[in-house]
Amino acid sequence: MLTKLTKELNKVLPCENVLSDFEERYAYSFDASETQIAGSKIADAVVFAQNIEQVQAVVKIANKYKTPIICRGAGTNTVGSCVPVNGGIVLNFSKMNKILEFNDQNMTIKVQPGVTIGEIQNIAEKKGLFYPPDPSNLKVSTIGGSIAQNSAGARCFKYGSTKNYVLDLKVVTARGEIIRTGSNTIKNAVGYDLNSLFTGSEGTLGIVVEATLKLIPKPAETQVLMAYFDDINDSVQCVNQIIEQKIFPSTIDFMDRNALSTVEQFYHTGLLTDKEAALLIEIDGDYDSILKMKYNICKILNLNNAVNIQYSKNETEAENIWKARRSSMAACAKLKPNVTTDDVIVPRENLAKLVKGVQGICQKHNLTVCLVGHVGDGSIHPQIPIDFSDEREYKEYKIAKTEIYQLAISLDGTISGEHGIGSEKKPYISNVVEAGALSYMREIKKIFDPNNILNPYKIF
Ligand SMILES: Cc1cc2nc3c(=O)[nH]c(=O)nc-3n(C[C@H](O)[C@H](O)[C@H](O)COP(=O)(O)OP(=O)(O)OC[C@H]3O[C@@H](n4cnc5c(N)ncnc54)[C@H](O)[C@@H]3O)c2cc1C
């Protein structure tokens, strides 16, 4: 079967676009999650499509052999979303990476799925426009993967997530047809909202081969504030007070003591490591509104016992602060052979209980946790360095994870705000999506993918 499959793929794709050696297939059978593939169940083939016709040809072959297609952008998702747990064809989009159209007047950009978020942001910014979603890996993560995970990132607080910017998608369906899910217009009230259905569907409903995205005007100025606290409760209280007073920064992000000291240990960015918590607050707008916002935010920070407040004076200083925050996972990875990150979210009023609760759970199970998160949205990312080969530690970690999800649910929250479900969180989905809604999701999957070839057995 493997040889026949590879031979057929070789007929529709240039030879160099089909990888079939064991080492190559193995290398493309992982992502940024802890999902392990069992022995022989690695990808049967890895292919690089260069155009839509090639994608359709791959779909035809997958249907013939009833073999899965697992789309792959940069593989940075953290939930096992592009791990070929049942083998199949890994369909890589790194060769479909062209900007197809930039329209100043409509403020839209049309791209192929392999274009990185960083490139979209750079091109937009050169024209005075802005694409806000930022999944923290913007130099590598692709728009195809970000649409599939409905990625969000730090600026979601003010600007929303990927789905708020998707105007239209060209999709190759599981039957090999091409459909469009939206239009080139900023509004669209025609029929069911297929853009939203496909955004966040983790490659299980269709293959995105083109995306038209909305851009917005770039804010005139941006400034980043970093405030440190001796008491974690004070930092969380600030978040709620800033929002209660209707102040709208573009980001309110968080680092706890462990995150601060781990990043500083390995990257020396000048973080204050003796503090319990820090908030990173990005404000944007015109000069006057920034001044006013900064004044009001600082008042709240001081009232809540912020012990040190720093401001970026230029873009380089702002970038340095962000670099520190973005480095937390890489720094954690240096503490132990493995590192995992998670993503839980609660209504903001319960944020303090979530933060304290997650720290308590990890302490109880003897795990180090570096807590970071987009706390303006009520979301946190517990990053846990771990040695998977240490059976005792791994067992404790698994129990801790379940307890963290239970905690988020008990606080009226849910098990993912932006990373998705993939295979990692599949066992927990029925705790947050009721049976009736889940069975509709399964029916939708059957309609779009009757042979169950598109990233099967993910999400539910
Ligand atoms: C350190 C770290 C920090 C992160 N921080 C954030 C964060 O702050 N916010 C956030 O939202 N995410 C974050 N992420 C998660 C991740 O970066 C995002 O999910 C990212 O958008 C995934 O893009 P990708 O190109 O790597 O997709 P991949 O991981 O390659 O794929 C993700 C999913 O998309 C599907 N897919 C890929 N291309 C297509 C296509 N063309 N058509 C259909 N399906 C497709 C895949 O099958 C898979 O299901 C973080 C990850 C790491 C490792």
The ligand as an SDF file (V2000), in Angstrom:
LIG
                    3D

 53 58  0  0  0  0  0  0  0  0999 V2000
    5.7340   28.7200   22.1760 C   0  0  0  0  0  0  0  0  0  0  0  0
    4.3830   28.7810   21.5240 C   0  0  0  0  0  0  0  0  0  0  0  0
    3.5710   29.8780   21.7790 C   0  0  0  0  0  0  0  0  0  0  0  0
    2.3180   29.9650   21.1790 C   0  0  0  0  0  0  0  0  0  0  0  0
    1.5460   31.0510   21.4480 N   0  0  0  0  0  0  0  0  0  0  0  0
    0.3380   31.1650   20.8800 C   0  0  0  0  0  0  0  0  0  0  0  0
   -0.4810   32.3010   21.1490 C   0  0  0  0  0  0  0  0  0  0  0  0
   -0.1030   33.1980   21.8820 O   0  0  0  0  0  0  0  0  0  0  0  0
   -1.6950   32.3480   20.5700 N   0  0  0  0  0  0  0  0  0  0  0  0
   -2.1580   31.3610   19.7350 C   0  0  0  0  0  0  0  0  0  0  0  0
   -3.2680   31.4680   19.2530 O   0  0  0  0  0  0  0  0  0  0  0  0
   -1.3920   30.2770   19.4600 N   0  0  0  0  0  0  0  0  0  0  0  0
   -0.1720   30.1520   19.9940 C   0  0  0  0  0  0  0  0  0  0  0  0
    0.5950   29.0460   19.7270 N   0  0  0  0  0  0  0  0  0  0  0  0
    0.0680   27.9640   18.8670 C   0  0  0  0  0  0  0  0  0  0  0  0
    0.4610   28.0230   17.3830 C   0  0  0  0  0  0  0  0  0  0  0  0
    1.5740   28.8550   17.1930 O   0  0  0  0  0  0  0  0  0  0  0  0
   -0.7000   28.4540   16.5090 C   0  0  0  0  0  0  0  0  0  0  0  0
   -1.7320   27.5180   16.6150 O   0  0  0  0  0  0  0  0  0  0  0  0
   -0.3060   28.6400   15.0350 C   0  0  0  0  0  0  0  0  0  0  0  0
   -1.2020   29.5380   14.4800 O   0  0  0  0  0  0  0  0  0  0  0  0
   -0.3060   27.3680   14.2110 C   0  0  0  0  0  0  0  0  0  0  0  0
    0.2180   27.6600   12.9160 O   0  0  0  0  0  0  0  0  0  0  0  0
    1.0790   26.5760   12.1200 P   0  0  0  0  0  0  0  0  0  0  0  0
    1.3740   27.1000   10.7830 O   0  0  0  0  0  0  0  0  0  0  0  0
    2.2340   26.1510   12.9240 O   0  0  0  0  0  0  0  0  0  0  0  0
    0.0120   25.3870   11.9990 O   0  0  0  0  0  0  0  0  0  0  0  0
    0.2480   23.8360   12.2060 P   0  0  0  0  0  0  0  0  0  0  0  0
    0.6250   23.5510   13.6050 O   0  0  0  0  0  0  0  0  0  0  0  0
    1.1160   23.3090   11.1380 O   0  0  0  0  0  0  0  0  0  0  0  0
   -1.2190   23.2910   11.9520 O   0  0  0  0  0  0  0  0  0  0  0  0
   -2.2760   23.6240   12.8120 C   0  0  0  0  0  0  0  0  0  0  0  0
   -3.5680   23.0260   12.2680 C   0  0  0  0  0  0  0  0  0  0  0  0
   -3.8550   23.6170   11.0230 O   0  0  0  0  0  0  0  0  0  0  0  0
   -4.1430   22.6260   10.0510 C   0  0  0  0  0  0  0  0  0  0  0  0
   -3.7750   23.2310    8.7750 N   0  0  0  0  0  0  0  0  0  0  0  0
   -2.5720   23.7510    8.4070 C   0  0  0  0  0  0  0  0  0  0  0  0
   -2.6590   24.2620    7.1750 N   0  0  0  0  0  0  0  0  0  0  0  0
   -3.9240   24.0690    6.7420 C   0  0  0  0  0  0  0  0  0  0  0  0
   -4.6290   24.3570    5.5330 C   0  0  0  0  0  0  0  0  0  0  0  0
   -4.0360   24.9750    4.5380 N   0  0  0  0  0  0  0  0  0  0  0  0
   -5.9330   23.9980    5.4420 N   0  0  0  0  0  0  0  0  0  0  0  0
   -6.5540   23.3720    6.4720 C   0  0  0  0  0  0  0  0  0  0  0  0
   -5.9410   23.0600    7.6240 N   0  0  0  0  0  0  0  0  0  0  0  0
   -4.6420   23.4220    7.7640 C   0  0  0  0  0  0  0  0  0  0  0  0
   -3.3170   21.4380   10.4910 C   0  0  0  0  0  0  0  0  0  0  0  0
   -3.8260   20.2240    9.9860 O   0  0  0  0  0  0  0  0  0  0  0  0
   -3.5090   21.5190   11.9980 C   0  0  0  0  0  0  0  0  0  0  0  0
   -4.7470   20.9610   12.3270 O   0  0  0  0  0  0  0  0  0  0  0  0
    1.8610   28.9140   20.3160 C   0  0  0  0  0  0  0  0  0  0  0  0
    2.6880   27.8280   20.0550 C   0  0  0  0  0  0  0  0  0  0  0  0
    3.9340   27.7460   20.6560 C   0  0  0  0  0  0  0  0  0  0  0  0
    4.8020   26.5620   20.3580 C   0  0  0  0  0  0  0  0  0  0  0  0
  1  2  1  0
  2  3  1  0
  2 52  2  0
  3  4  2  0
  4  5  1  0
  4 50  1  0
  5  6  2  0
  6  7  1  0
  6 13  1  0
  7  8  2  0
  7  9  1  0
  9 10  1  0
 10 11  2  0
 10 12  1  0
 12 13  2  0
 13 14  1  0
 14 15  1  0
 14 50  1  0
 15 16  1  0
 16 17  1  0
 16 18  1  0
 18 19  1  0
 18 20  1  0
 20 21  1  0
 20 22  1  0
 22 23  1  0
 23 24  1  0
 24 25  2  0
 24 26  1  0
 24 27  1  0
 27 28  1  0
 28 29  2  0
 28 30  1  0
 28 31  1  0
 31 32  1  0
 32 33  1  0
 33 34  1  0
 33 48  1  0
 34 35  1  0
 35 36  1  0
 35 46  1  0
 36 37  1  0
 36 45  1  0
 37 38  2  0
 38 39  1  0
 39 40  1  0
 39 45  2  0
 40 41  1  0
 40 42  2  0
 42 43  1  0
 43 44  2  0
 44 45  1  0
 46 47  1  0
 46 48  1  0
 48 49  1  0
 50 51  2  0
 51 52  1  0
 52 53  1  0
M  END
$$$$
